[in-house]
Amino acid sequence: MIEIDRLRVRFGYLLLALLWLHVPVAMAIAYAVGAAITTPALIAAGLAGAYTVSWLLYGVEPVTRYISAVALMGMPSLFVFLLTGHGWQMDLHMYFFASLALMIGWCDWRAILMAAAAVAVHHLTLNFLFPAAVFPAGQDLSRVWLHAGIVAFQTAILVGICEMLVGGFTRIQAMSDEIMLSNETLEQRVEERTREAQAANAAKGLFLANMSHEIRTPMNAILGFTHLALRGEVPPKQHEYLTKIKQASTALLGLINDILDFSKIEAGKLVLEKSCFDIREEVEATVDIAGLKAAEKRVAVNVAFEPNVPDMVVGDALRLNQVILNLVGNAVKFTDRGEVQVAVRRLPDTTPSDVVLEIAVRDTGIGMDAEQQANLFRSFAQADSSTTRKFGGTGLGLAITKQLVELMGGTIGVVSTQGKGSVFTVTVRLEEGFAQPAKVEEFPPELLSLRVLIVDDNPGAREILHAIFTGWSLQTDLAASAPEALAALEAAAAQGTPYDLLLVDWKMPTMSGVDLVRELERTPTLTRLPVALMVSAYAREDAMAAARNAGVAAFLVKPIDPRMLLDTIVDLFRPKSEAEQNTPSGLDTAGGIPMVSASVRGARVLLVEDNEINSEVAFEILTDGGLLVELAGNGRIACEMVLDADRHYDAVLMDVQMPEMDGFEATRRIRRTIPSSQLPIIAMTAHAYERERQACLTAGMDDHIAKPVDPQLLIGTLDRWILRHRDGVRRTTVDAPAAPQAPAVAAVETLRAPAGLPDMLPPFDIATALNRVNGKRPLLMRLIIGFGEKNAATVATLRQQIAKGEFDEARRLAHTLKGVAGSLELRHVSEAARQAEDALAHRETDRLGPLMDRLDEAMQPALAAARSLSPAEEAPAMATALPPQVRFDDNARELLAALTTQLERRSMGARKTFERLDQAVGPGTALLEPLRAAVTSLDFNAALAFSQQIAERMANEESQS
């Protein structure tokens, strides 16, 4: 509402009160002159009421203003008429002029004219109709004209003032609108400047990334060649020089990292690492680096540790080194003679496991005054800011140091006197460490047969890595580009001597290392892919994420530390016997099959999975591991089963993407009733990204397992969570079986297998896939056949969904295909499905056509291989009556009843029960074929209908006999 309207509203309320106040005044005047009070009261109330009704209906609209003018002028007319013959009658004419002046409150010249017209009508009416009421001598037109002139003059003045008021309000409103528009424009300009700043920030990040690569590459050569030189026989003096070169280069690399990461520090995104290190060794090595410059200036640098300083601490050694190096370097820089002292002591702290260290760096240099100390820790500021300052530098060192110290939970301060030196004191909070035996840089003998291919466009980097591997007596080849590496990999595969390990740089011309690794997945001639290890000068999250998404096993940052490289390779190629020794506490293995610990066997687990193949794989792993398993086809069914008072579970394995209700929503609904302390829910999804894991934990899940599922990891995770939560779990008493029944079922499957599973079935990796199903060849064969039957039209369905714009449904289907293909070790299919899923999730419609072609191309050989295992058979229809030779004995009846119960509960145990029923009745019985097909495809509704039909017909025929 504009300001003039606010004024009119307030004036309208004033008139409302004023007009009603005239009612008792009219009654008082009538009483005073001895006239009846009823008629004056009704007239005054009528005038006030007319205004009130208009006010309620129209507010400050013009009609209300006009009615108020008539009503307000009518009140003096009434009073003049009542005072006929009274001495005050002529004096009361002044009230006309006062009331007319009051109308300026509407800020409307038309209302003023209406009031003036009402006054004129009043005077004419009295003059011609009731002249005796005003003029005792009769009509007096001259006096009427006099009054009219006065009213006209007053009206003109009031209209002029009113126009001035309205003009003023109009100008004020225009100025206000202009200010508002200016503010909006200012906000738009601020948004534009913000976008420009963000773009500049991104450009700065790109610049820092490129600078990081350019600087790290020569640093890698310096450190690498120094390492090689130190391995040879060099004179003691040269050995000392080389050692100091290596130490100085390492420190320089740390400083480069911190300067290039300054934007990350400003954004609060710097994360401190945690590792155990020798505090004395780190401090002395850092001081030795600064000691090179001190020696040139003949300044002594001394280090003193108090006895209470522990040997080993846990923290970020690199960041602590930078803090010390910066403080000691500054002390040497500003000290021309004398000494620099570094004193380290442990401060008392209430937390026994924490170590609070105080590091004091004292120098005898130039010192600082109070003003210089006040600006000391500001970015790009120095104590001496004059253009002729003697000492150089960027002014970033102490600012970064302060932020790093605060990140480590400490403080930094300075005490200085000009001309006498300074004392910088920092405190850092670390953790109590433990002594670790030194690692010997010796390659394990069992891994000496590895074949290694190094791919790097920098000759120096290739030579350094080649020398390291040659020192370990490993067979190593070199490639200068990704195409050259691809050719070498294909040639080695054709000769039957494929490479085991691929070390690849990230940034290379024509094709990056990430693109090379992805290209390997698409190369059909590479039946066995090497383990990819990325070596790059980039230490950025996006580089590491891209490497992980491409399937890179590990990521190392240049310059390469040979010891770290050795540890990484040993971890990647650890023998199975060693991995088995690292199984979780209490976890057992039976014949190579992972099993839960004895106290957990017989625990009941709900498997929530909508895909049949993934369900069957997980079911076999879990039952072989000694667990009882029930199945839910989606999140809605899972909620019903978990929240059913008659059902109790020790754990829930929850898929994420499912129809009707996904795993996130299902978990949230379950958590409203059952807390995590009573029922662990473990996500089992094809997404292995950290953001997916965090989303699962946020929804209320307790852990995350990535598909394709590793049997040992799955069983170990369940074993750990069930043991942890068993005391608070709502569960019924179940007799734990001494051993799972998987061997018996496996025997049945072997009898039913139409033909043996070949050792090789490209593009399926049979050997790896067998590990995922605990070595069950008949099961894997059935899964492959099922994959071919159920996914023959998947690509066509995806194309139809994309054409209809059903991107969410298509993404869910691609996600399911990715998980299934991963479980069956169809790497090309899984990767193609993953790329399609990502494109669908981001609505990258221009990429979908080529991606669908690629997925179709990857699917065709897989479907052909699956069809080669599947015999062409027609399943017979349900028999209308039991064949004469088929008789159900008591055991068969019990199995059929148990099967019906399991189908009602949607339990995966129905498959095993059906196998036992099939053996009891007679393998190959036509009566059971429809039931077999429904159970195999996990169509619980159809299977339940078939089992009930068999039971009814069996009961009818027995009653008739």
Helices and strands as residue ranges (DSSP letters): H 3-33, H 38-58, H 62-82, G 91-93, H 94-102, G 103-106, H 109-128, G 131-133, H 141-231, H 236-260, H 262-266, E 275-278, H 279-297, E 300-305, E 312-315, H 317-333, E 339-347, E 354-363, H 370-374, H 397-407, E 411-417, E 421-432, G 445-447, E 451-455, H 459-471, E 475-479, H 482-494, E 501-504, H 513-521, E 531-536, H 541-549, E 554-557, H 562-572, H 576-581, E 588-590, E 593-595, E 604-608, H 612-624, E 628-632, H 635-642, E 651-654, H 663-671, E 681-685, H 690-699, E 703-706, H 711-725, G 726-728, H 742-752, H 766-772, H 777-790, H 794-803, H 807-823, H 827-841, H 845-869, H 890-904, H 909-921, G 926-928, H 929-936, H 940-960
